[in-house]
Amino acid sequence: MKAPVYPVFQSEEYESRLLGVRARMAARGIDALVTTTPENIFYLSGYQTPGYYFFLALIVSMDKDPVLIPPPHEESLVAAYSWVDDYRIYPDTSDGVETALDVLRELGLTNSKVAIELGSWFPTSGDLLRLGDGLPRANVVDSNGLVEEGRLIKSEAELDQMRSAAAVSAAGMQAGLDAIREGVTERELAAEVYRAQILAGGEYSALPAFVTSGERSLLVHATWSDRRVSGGDVVFLEVPGTVNRYHAVHSRCAVIGDAPDLLQRGFEVNSDALRLAKEQIKPGVEVAEAFQVAKDRIDGADVPYTQGRRIAYGIGLAFPPDWGEGHIISINGNEHREFRPGMTFHVITTMRLPGLGAIGCSDTVAVTADGCETLTGEVPVEVALK
């Protein structure tokens, strides 16, 4: 392995990841993996780009070096970020899919069992069809979590990246909260959040920060507007931090003036449900148990809200358009796997109360040997109603 110009991890980290994915390939009799998911390519090779609107792939075989197929015009990023020696640049006037097929032919894998990522968002359906059609003698199968199973458990090196991301998230959150006053616009609050994130060492996140106020905070995944904050308004902030593509996220809320009784009750239920969920997040506990304990607290309370969705999703490595790893694991009533050290989650017990707004309460946590570590604990939950 050659060292990239800007390494994120030591070579031993990548060697371990490659060994892991090859072991899973061997267990399923797979001879070659064609991964087209930006996160999976970064995880295995270190290569990163925002240019995955072009065809992008990494081909992993059992006994030859991986081959990277980056987008056109991005050859400079290979040596900058990746340890992979063998890469094939194709012009934007040519065909990345045909380049991938040429590599598979060159490696003698056209009569083999080849896994492709049918769940990847970025190759078009036409790309996937042409990959399959170009391998008429191969047994083409869905990769179905070959890489994601490795991403489920974060290494200590990955957790260090997430702790750094949590510090960026905290800087943005604190700046946003400090800027709240009557008459400020959501846009001005967002500007303070982003300025603090960038100066704290953050990079572009896979989703934007969510900054809303008043009844606009009832809009899930709404971003800032020109609305001015008025007395009695709830201000909702959900702020990511991103370092070397690893994410940590948390949400908090504040109120201008005295909090109405329903808002106060909602906040107490909300923060208590978050605490109870965290207490259940520890090795050996079935994931669904953490969901149920939070749901019971919320559904049994005297507030006009019931918990009908997951209370957490996996989080870690991400490119736009999503910072979550919910497709790898989520905390819901149907998840019967047990918590394991190294799993990481964005735990969300946020409630949206009609006529008031969003009671924001969430944290990013990591499962430890005997419980869970709150990575985003620098800004206390209680700041909401100070």
C-alpha positions in Angstrom: 0.0 0.0 0.0 1.2 3.5 -0.9 0.6 6.3 1.6 -1.8 9.0 0.3 -0.8 12.7 0.5 -3.6 13.4 3.0 -4.1 10.1 4.9 -7.0 9.8 7.3 -6.1 6.4 8.6 -3.0 4.2 8.9 -2.4 1.5 6.3 -3.2 -1.1 9.0 -6.8 0.2 9.2 -7.3 -0.3 5.4 -5.6 -3.7 5.5 -8.1 -4.8 8.2 -11.1 -3.5 6.2 -10.0 -5.2 3.0 -9.4 -8.5 4.9 -12.8 -8.2 6.4 -14.7 -7.7 3.2 -12.7 -10.5 1.5 -13.6 -12.9 4.3 -17.3 -12.0 3.8 -16.9 -12.5 0.1 -15.3 -15.9 0.6 -18.1 -16.9 2.9 -20.7 -16.2 0.2 -18.6 -17.6 -2.7 -18.2 -14.2 -4.3 -15.2 -13.7 -6.6 -15.5 -10.0 -7.2 -17.2 -7.0 -5.7 -18.1 -3.9 -7.7 -18.9 -1.2 -5.1 -20.3 2.1 -6.4 -21.4 3.7 -3.0 -19.2 6.7 -2.2 -19.1 5.7 1.5 -18.0 2.1 0.8 -15.4 3.3 -1.7 -14.0 5.7 0.9 -14.1 3.1 3.6 -12.1 0.6 1.6 -9.8 2.8 -0.4 -9.7 6.3 1.2 -10.8 7.9 -2.1 -13.3 10.7 -1.8 -14.9 13.2 -4.1 -18.2 15.1 -4.4 -18.1 14.1 -8.1 -20.1 10.8 -7.8 -22.7 12.2 -10.1 -20.3 10.6 -12.6 -19.8 6.8 -12.6 -17.5 5.8 -9.7 -16.5 2.3 -8.7 -14.0 0.2 -6.8 -13.5 -3.4 -8.0 -12.3 -5.8 -5.2 -11.3 -9.3 -6.2 -10.1 -12.1 -3.9 -6.4 -12.3 -4.9 -5.5 -9.1 -6.9 -5.1 -5.5 -5.9 -8.3 -3.4 -5.9 -8.9 -1.3 -9.0 -10.4 2.2 -8.6 -12.4 3.8 -11.4 -12.7 7.5 -10.4 -14.8 10.1 -12.2 -13.3 12.1 -15.2 -11.0 15.0 -14.4 -10.3 13.7 -10.8 -7.1 11.9 -11.2 -5.4 14.3 -8.8 -7.7 13.1 -5.9 -6.4 9.5 -6.2 -2.9 10.2 -4.9 -4.2 12.8 -2.5 -6.6 10.5 -0.7 -6.2 6.9 -1.7 -3.7 4.1 -1.1 -4.9 2.2 -4.3 -2.2 2.0 -6.9 -4.3 0.7 -9.8 -6.8 3.2 -11.1 -8.4 3.8 -14.5 -9.5 7.3 -15.6 -12.1 7.5 -18.3 -12.8 10.7 -20.2 -16.3 12.3 -19.8 -16.9 11.5 -23.4 -16.5 7.8 -22.8 -18.3 5.2 -20.6 -17.4 4.4 -17.0 -19.5 1.2 -17.1 -17.5 -0.1 -20.0 -14.3 0.8 -18.2 -15.5 -1.4 -15.3 -16.4 -4.2 -17.6 -12.9 -3.9 -19.2 -11.3 -4.3 -15.8 -13.4 -7.4 -15.0 -12.4 -8.9 -18.3 -8.7 -8.0 -17.7 -8.9 -9.7 -14.3 -10.5 -12.8 -15.7 -13.6 -12.4 -13.7 -16.3 -12.5 -16.4 -17.2 -16.1 -15.7 -17.2 -15.6 -11.9 -19.7 -14.7 -9.2 -19.7 -10.9 -9.2 -21.5 -8.8 -6.6 -22.8 -5.4 -7.4 -24.6 -2.9 -5.1 -28.2 -3.0 -6.2 -29.1 -0.6 -3.4 -26.5 2.1 -4.3 -28.1 5.4 -5.0 -25.8 6.8 -7.6 -25.3 4.4 -10.6 -28.4 4.8 -12.8 -30.7 1.9 -13.3 -29.3 1.9 -16.9 -25.7 1.6 -15.5 -26.7 -1.4 -13.4 -28.5 -3.1 -16.3 -25.5 -2.6 -18.6 -23.2 -4.0 -15.9 -25.3 -7.1 -15.8 -25.8 -7.4 -19.5 -22.0 -7.0 -20.0 -21.4 -10.1 -17.9 -23.6 -12.7 -19.7 -21.5 -15.7 -18.4 -21.1 -14.4 -14.8 -23.3 -15.1 -11.8 -24.3 -11.5 -10.9 -25.7 -11.1 -7.4 -26.5 -8.3 -5.0 -23.7 -7.4 -2.7 -26.3 -7.0 0.1 -24.2 -5.6 3.0 -20.7 -7.0 2.1 -19.0 -3.7 3.0 -21.7 -2.4 5.4 -21.2 -5.2 7.8 -17.7 -3.9 8.4 -18.9 -0.4 8.8 -21.4 -1.4 11.5 -18.6 -1.6 14.1 -16.4 1.5 14.3 -12.7 1.1 15.1 -11.0 3.3 17.7 -9.6 5.3 14.9 -13.1 5.9 13.5 -14.4 6.8 16.9 -11.7 9.4 17.2 -12.9 11.0 14.0 -16.5 11.0 15.3 -15.4 12.6 18.6 -13.7 15.4 16.5 -16.9 15.7 14.5 -18.9 16.0 17.8 -16.7 18.9 18.9 -17.5 20.7 15.6 -21.2 20.0 16.1 -21.0 21.4 19.6 -19.3 24.6 18.3 -22.0 25.1 15.8 -24.8 24.4 18.3 -23.4 26.8 20.9 -23.0 29.6 18.4 -26.6 29.1 17.2 -27.9 29.1 20.7 -25.9 32.2 21.7 -27.3 34.1 18.8 -30.9 33.6 19.7 -32.7 36.8 20.5 -36.0 38.4 19.6 -36.0 39.7 16.1 -33.1 37.6 14.8 -33.8 35.7 11.6 -33.4 32.0 11.1 -31.0 32.8 8.3 -28.8 34.8 10.7 -28.8 31.9 13.2 -27.8 29.5 10.5 -24.9 31.8 9.4 -23.6 31.7 13.0 -23.9 27.9 13.1 -22.0 27.5 9.9 -19.3 30.0 10.7 -18.6 28.2 14.0 -18.6 24.8 12.3 -16.0 25.8 9.7 -13.7 27.6 12.1 -13.9 24.6 14.5 -12.4 22.3 11.8 -15.6 21.1 10.1 -16.2 20.3 6.4 -19.3 20.1 4.3 -21.9 17.8 5.8 -24.1 15.2 4.2 -27.2 17.0 5.2 -27.6 20.7 6.1 -28.0 22.1 9.6 -31.8 22.4 10.3 -32.6 25.8 11.8 -36.3 26.6 12.3 -38.5 28.6 14.7 -42.1 28.8 15.9 -44.6 26.8 13.9 -42.0 26.4 11.1 -40.2 24.0 13.4 -43.1 21.6 12.9 -41.7 21.1 9.3 -39.5 18.0 9.4 -36.1 18.6 7.7 -36.9 22.3 6.9 -33.9 24.6 6.7 -33.6 28.3 7.6 -35.7 31.1 6.2 -36.1 34.8 6.6 -38.6 34.4 9.4 -37.9 36.5 12.5 -38.0 35.0 15.9 -40.7 36.4 18.2 -41.4 36.3 21.9 -42.7 32.9 22.9 -41.2 31.1 19.9 -39.5 27.8 20.1 -36.2 27.7 18.2 -35.1 24.3 16.9 -31.5 23.5 15.9 -30.2 20.2 14.6 -26.5 20.6 13.9 -24.0 18.2 12.3 -20.3 18.2 12.7 -18.2 16.6 9.9 -14.5 15.7 10.0 -12.9 13.5 7.3 -16.5 12.5 6.3 -17.4 11.2 9.7 -20.4 12.7 11.3 -21.9 13.5 14.7 -25.2 15.2 15.1 -27.3 16.6 17.9 -30.4 18.7 18.3 -31.4 21.2 21.0 -34.2 23.8 21.3 -34.6 27.1 23.1 -37.6 29.3 23.9 -37.9 33.1 23.8 -39.5 34.1 27.1 -41.4 31.8 29.5 -42.1 28.3 28.4 -45.8 27.3 28.3 -46.8 24.4 30.5 -47.2 22.0 27.5 -43.8 22.9 26.2 -42.3 22.4 29.7 -44.0 19.0 30.0 -43.0 18.0 26.5 -39.4 18.9 27.2 -39.4 16.8 30.4 -40.8 13.8 28.6 -38.5 14.2 25.6 -35.3 14.5 27.6 -36.3 11.7 29.9 -37.0 9.4 27.0 -33.5 10.2 25.6 -32.0 9.3 29.0 -33.9 6.0 29.3 -32.9 5.0 25.7 -29.3 5.7 26.5 -29.5 3.6 29.6 -30.6 0.6 27.5 -27.8 1.0 24.9 -25.2 -1.4 26.1 -23.7 -4.7 24.9 -26.0 -7.7 25.1 -29.2 -5.8 25.1 -31.6 -6.3 22.1 -31.9 -3.1 20.1 -35.7 -3.2 20.2 -35.6 -2.9 24.0 -34.1 0.6 23.8 -36.8 1.6 21.3 -39.6 0.2 23.5 -38.5 2.0 26.7 -38.4 5.4 24.9 -41.7 4.7 23.2 -43.4 3.7 26.4 -42.2 6.9 28.1 -43.4 9.2 25.3 -46.7 7.4 24.6 -47.6 7.2 28.3 -47.2 10.9 28.9 -49.8 13.6 28.9 -48.6 15.2 25.7 -50.2 15.2 22.2 -47.5 13.1 20.6 -46.9 9.4 20.1 -43.7 7.6 19.0 -44.5 5.8 15.8 -41.1 5.7 14.2 -37.5 4.7 15.0 -35.8 6.5 17.8 -32.3 6.2 16.3 -30.3 5.4 13.2 -26.7 4.4 12.7 -24.4 7.2 12.0 -20.7 7.6 11.0 -19.3 7.8 7.5 -21.4 9.8 5.0 -21.6 11.8 1.8 -24.6 13.8 0.6 -27.5 13.3 0.5 -27.8 11.6 3.9 -25.6 11.6 7.1 -27.3 8.5 8.5 -26.5 4.8 8.4 -30.0 3.7 9.0 -29.8 1.2 6.2 -27.1 -0.6 8.2 -28.9 -0.4 11.6 -31.7 1.6 13.3 -33.2 1.4 16.7 -36.8 0.4 16.1 -39.2 -2.2 17.3 -38.2 -4.7 14.6 -34.5 -4.8 15.2 -33.5 -7.9 17.1 -29.8 -7.7 16.9 -27.9 -6.9 20.1 -25.9 -3.8 20.8 -22.2 -4.3 20.3 -19.2 -2.1 21.3 -18.3 0.2 18.4 -21.8 0.7 17.1 -22.8 4.4 16.8 -26.2 6.0 16.7 -28.0 9.3 16.4 -30.6 8.9 19.1 -33.7 11.1 18.6 -36.6 11.7 20.9 -37.6 15.0 19.3 -41.3 15.7 19.5 -43.4 18.1 17.4 -46.3 19.6 19.4 -49.1 21.2 17.4 -49.3 24.9 17.9 -45.9 25.1 19.6 -43.2 23.5 17.5 -40.4 21.1 17.8 -39.0 20.1 21.2 -35.5 19.2 20.0 -33.6 16.5 21.8 -31.1 14.2 20.3 -27.5 13.0 20.7 -24.9 10.9 18.9 -23.7 8.0 21.0 -21.2 5.2 20.8 -21.7 1.8 22.4 -18.9 1.0 24.8 -17.9 -2.2 26.7 -20.4 -1.5 29.4 -22.8 1.1 28.2 -22.7 4.1 25.9 -20.7 7.2 25.5 -22.5 10.4 24.5 -20.3 12.0 22.0 -22.4 15.2 21.7 -22.7 16.0 25.4 -20.8 19.2 25.5 -24.0 21.3 25.1 -26.4 20.1 27.8 -29.9 19.1 26.9 -31.2 21.4 29.7 -29.9 24.4 27.8 -33.3 24.4 26.0 -35.3 26.0 28.7 -32.7 28.1 30.6 
